[in-house]
Amino acid sequence: MKILRVENLTKRFGGLYAVNNLSFSLKKGEILSIIGPNGSGKTTLFNLITGIYPPTEGKIFLKDDDITGLRPDKIAHKGIKRTFQTLRVFPNMTILENVLVGMHPIIEENIFNSIFHPPIMKRQQKEATEKAISILSFFGTRLTGTRLHHPANSLSYANRRRLEICRALASDPKVLLLDEPAAGMNPKESLEIMDQIKQIRDKGYSIILIEHDMKVVKGASNRVIALDYGEKIAEGTPKEVSEHPRVIEAYLGKKVAKNA
Amino acid sequence: MIIMKKNDPTLGEKTKIIFMKIPTKAYIVITILIAILYPLLIMYGTAGQLWLRLAVRTEILVLLALGLNLIIGDTGLLNLGYAAFFAVGAYLTAIFASPRFGFDLPFWILFLASGVTAGFFGFLVGLPTLKLRGDYLAIVTLALGESTRLTLNNWDYLTNGPGGIPGIYHPSFFGYPIDSYVKFYYLTLIIILISIVVLNNLKNSKLGRSLNAMRENEIAAECMGIDTTKAKILSFVISSVFAGLAGSIFASFQTFINPTNFVFMISTMIVCMVVLGGMGSIPGVIVGAIVLDTLPEIIRQTFSVWLPSVFGSDFYANWPHILKDLFINFDRYRMLFFGILIVLVILLKPEGLIPNKRRQKELRETDPREISESEKTLFDVEEGKMDVKV
């Protein structure tokens, strides 16, 4: 079953095509990796799907729901959540609060409740906190325990990435977009995060993954799409794509490709 | 420095708990007790009356600072025209509870109506302007503050222009009149305590978290499902409501208001209180307002009344003229004092007198484990990149 469908998506910045006539779809419960050299339009694609930029042309469907051109907060409510390549945790908020913010689409609360805190809300908040802790404990004790009430800026880069994943998972999104989750991690941690991403998929989430670390891409993904200059140059299993001549050309240039 | 000791990892768990637990509850109780007992000053005759009058003024400023803190501290937007909302509340109460048009509506209705009207004014202003950010919003709100004052100054029919509105009635609750400084003091104290509860609830709610998230990172906040325009307008409106309520008390306390009560200096003062006390921290903002409003008065009294009365009236006879003038007429040097104080705070304690706990942590504390971990990671990244093969 196709959960996310992108049709003929194009984004132009002036004369530059950041994403050019791109079509693909994401099946439920799979990990789809997007690879490509720097500047090939991977992050722009995420920005288009999450509504940060409106696309120049093309359509995006979540199941059968047209979400093209909606505002980011509406798209988050529909069930697409993401992490950021340039970390965007809320630095002065505690780790717990970061995840609670991520839970916004599923917390029902009106202004009256916000101001007067009736007993019903206390119970709700307790439940939300418990859920947040259970999400955070996915990464062991790295984000829980005494750290729960530490500000996010006390975390290392790797832990901030983990926190971003927790924050995105907090509202049970239908589609999870991970933008370079292994960047800034050492090889051991990269392998660990790869396993964890697979575990997240096995819980039933559908994931699109941008990653430069080819070990992670090969180990985690069901399918891979390679982009270059905003266009799709290859699609298939990790092995097929990594052996595809155009992919090798895009990464290493023509001469090397001939010798390879 | 004390703060660093508190978080010293070599201290045992118990020591830490003692350090952490004393401040929150005990300080709140002590502060409320002092606030309740403060009017006993009235026993000291006219001097006591003077200090009580000053205290009510401070309370009104505390209320304003609490309201503005919601915008500056929690939402991270700058509002330099806060006096405009204060003025809306004050004028609404003045017009409907004075001989000017012959109205005499009950205070509690006017009090609520002032809050609602100021909030609505905030909504009208916020709708087009809150798409602006940072400096631009500051300039727009600054202009709003000035244009509101000029409107009040020139709309003779409604506001009697520079002449102001005299003879505003004192409030009364079901026949019980609020007509002395002590009664005003307690009325305002109750309103402040309710406001603190409300603002504290707000802080720990979905809305409060959205405001903080927006301050920290607007794009991430949007991607987490926060409607940033709506949240900004809400915070602007709620904060305007507080200004309107404060204005209503102000008008009925002063019994006379005119546009010079709502000049740009007032807005600036309130911003200073928030910054000085600690942005985003409720106790900090209260302390900031108290310090900035009462310290000049204390200094003035010390040098113009208390010292001469202790050391004789020729105490200043041999002092250089400029120092004599500075101490005796301290009011004239108020602004100089503000300037020096703000510069000192920014240099020595940039997070404010009583900082927001989180911001304090950001400036003072790092988990030693995290430092070693991030160093390790940085080192390993270099090696990790070498693995990338296609």
Contacts between the chains, C-beta under 8 A, distances in Angstrom:
chain1	res1	chain2	res2	distance
A	50	B	223	5.5
A	52	B	219	6.5
A	52	B	222	7.6
A	52	B	223	7.3
A	71	B	222	7.3
A	71	B	227	7.6
A	72	B	219	7.6
A	72	B	222	4.0
A	72	B	223	5.1
A	73	B	222	5.2
A	73	B	223	7.8
A	73	B	224	7.9
A	73	B	225	5.0
A	73	B	226	5.7
A	73	B	227	4.8
A	73	B	228	7.2
A	76	B	222	7.6
A	76	B	223	5.8
A	76	B	224	6.0
A	76	B	225	3.5
A	77	B	225	5.1
A	81	B	223	7.1
A	81	B	224	7.5
A	82	B	223	5.8
A	84	B	220	6.6
A	88	B	217	4.8
A	88	B	219	6.5
A	88	B	220	3.8
A	89	B	217	7.7
A	89	B	220	7.5
A	90	B	212	6.8
A	90	B	213	5.1
A	90	B	216	3.8
A	90	B	217	5.9
A	90	B	220	6.8
A	90	B	221	7.7
A	91	B	216	5.9
A	91	B	217	7.9
A	91	B	362	7.0
A	92	B	212	7.5
A	92	B	216	5.9
A	92	B	356	7.9
A	92	B	358	4.7
A	92	B	359	5.8
A	92	B	362	5.7
A	93	B	209	7.4
A	93	B	212	5.6
A	93	B	213	6.8
A	93	B	216	6.2
A	93	B	358	6.7
A	94	B	358	6.8
A	97	B	209	5.9
A	97	B	212	7.3
A	100	B	209	5.9
A	101	B	209	5.2
A	101	B	210	7.1
A	101	B	212	8.0
A	101	B	213	4.6
A	101	B	221	7.2
A	101	B	224	5.3
A	101	B	226	7.4
A	102	B	224	5.4
A	104	B	206	6.5
A	104	B	209	7.8
A	104	B	210	6.8
A	104	B	224	5.7
A	104	B	225	4.6
A	104	B	226	6.0
A	105	B	224	7.9
A	105	B	225	4.2
A	107	B	206	5.4
A	109	B	205	6.5
A	109	B	206	4.3
A	109	B	207	7.6
A	111	B	207	6.6
A	111	B	234	7.1
A	113	B	205	7.2
A	114	B	201	6.9
A	114	B	202	5.8
A	114	B	205	3.7
A	114	B	206	6.2
A	114	B	207	4.4
A	114	B	208	7.0
A	115	B	198	5.3
A	115	B	201	5.8
A	115	B	202	6.0
A	115	B	205	7.7
A	116	B	198	7.7
A	116	B	201	6.7
A	117	B	201	4.6
A	117	B	204	7.8
A	117	B	205	7.3
A	121	B	205	7.7
A	125	B	204	7.6
A	147	B	367	7.6
A	150	B	361	7.0
A	150	B	367	6.8
A	151	B	358	4.9
A	151	B	361	5.2
A	151	B	362	5.8
A	153	B	362	5.6
A	154	B	361	6.9
A	154	B	365	7.1
A	154	B	366	5.9
A	154	B	367	5.1
A	154	B	370	5.7
A	155	B	370	6.1
A	156	B	370	5.1
A	156	B	373	4.4
A	156	B	374	3.8
A	156	B	377	6.0
A	157	B	374	6.1
A	157	B	377	6.0
A	157	B	378	8.0
A	158	B	373	7.4
A	158	B	374	7.9
A	158	B	377	5.4
A	159	B	370	7.5
A	159	B	373	7.6
A	167	B	224	6.9
A	171	B	224	8.0
A	171	B	225	6.9
A	184	B	377	6.0
A	184	B	381	6.0
A	185	B	377	6.6
A	185	B	380	7.9
A	185	B	381	7.8
A	185	B	384	7.3
A	186	B	376	7.1
A	186	B	377	5.9
A	186	B	380	3.2
A	186	B	381	7.1
A	186	B	383	7.5
A	186	B	384	5.7
A	187	B	380	7.1
A	187	B	383	7.3
A	187	B	384	5.1
A	187	B	387	6.3
A	189	B	377	7.6
A	190	B	384	6.8
A	212	B	388	6.5
A	213	B	384	7.4
A	213	B	387	7.4
A	213	B	388	6.6
A	214	B	388	5.9
A	214	B	389	6.3
A	214	B	390	6.1
A	215	B	387	6.6
A	242	B	390	6.0
A	247	B	390	7.0
A	248	B	390	6.3
A	251	B	390	4.8
A	252	B	390	6.8
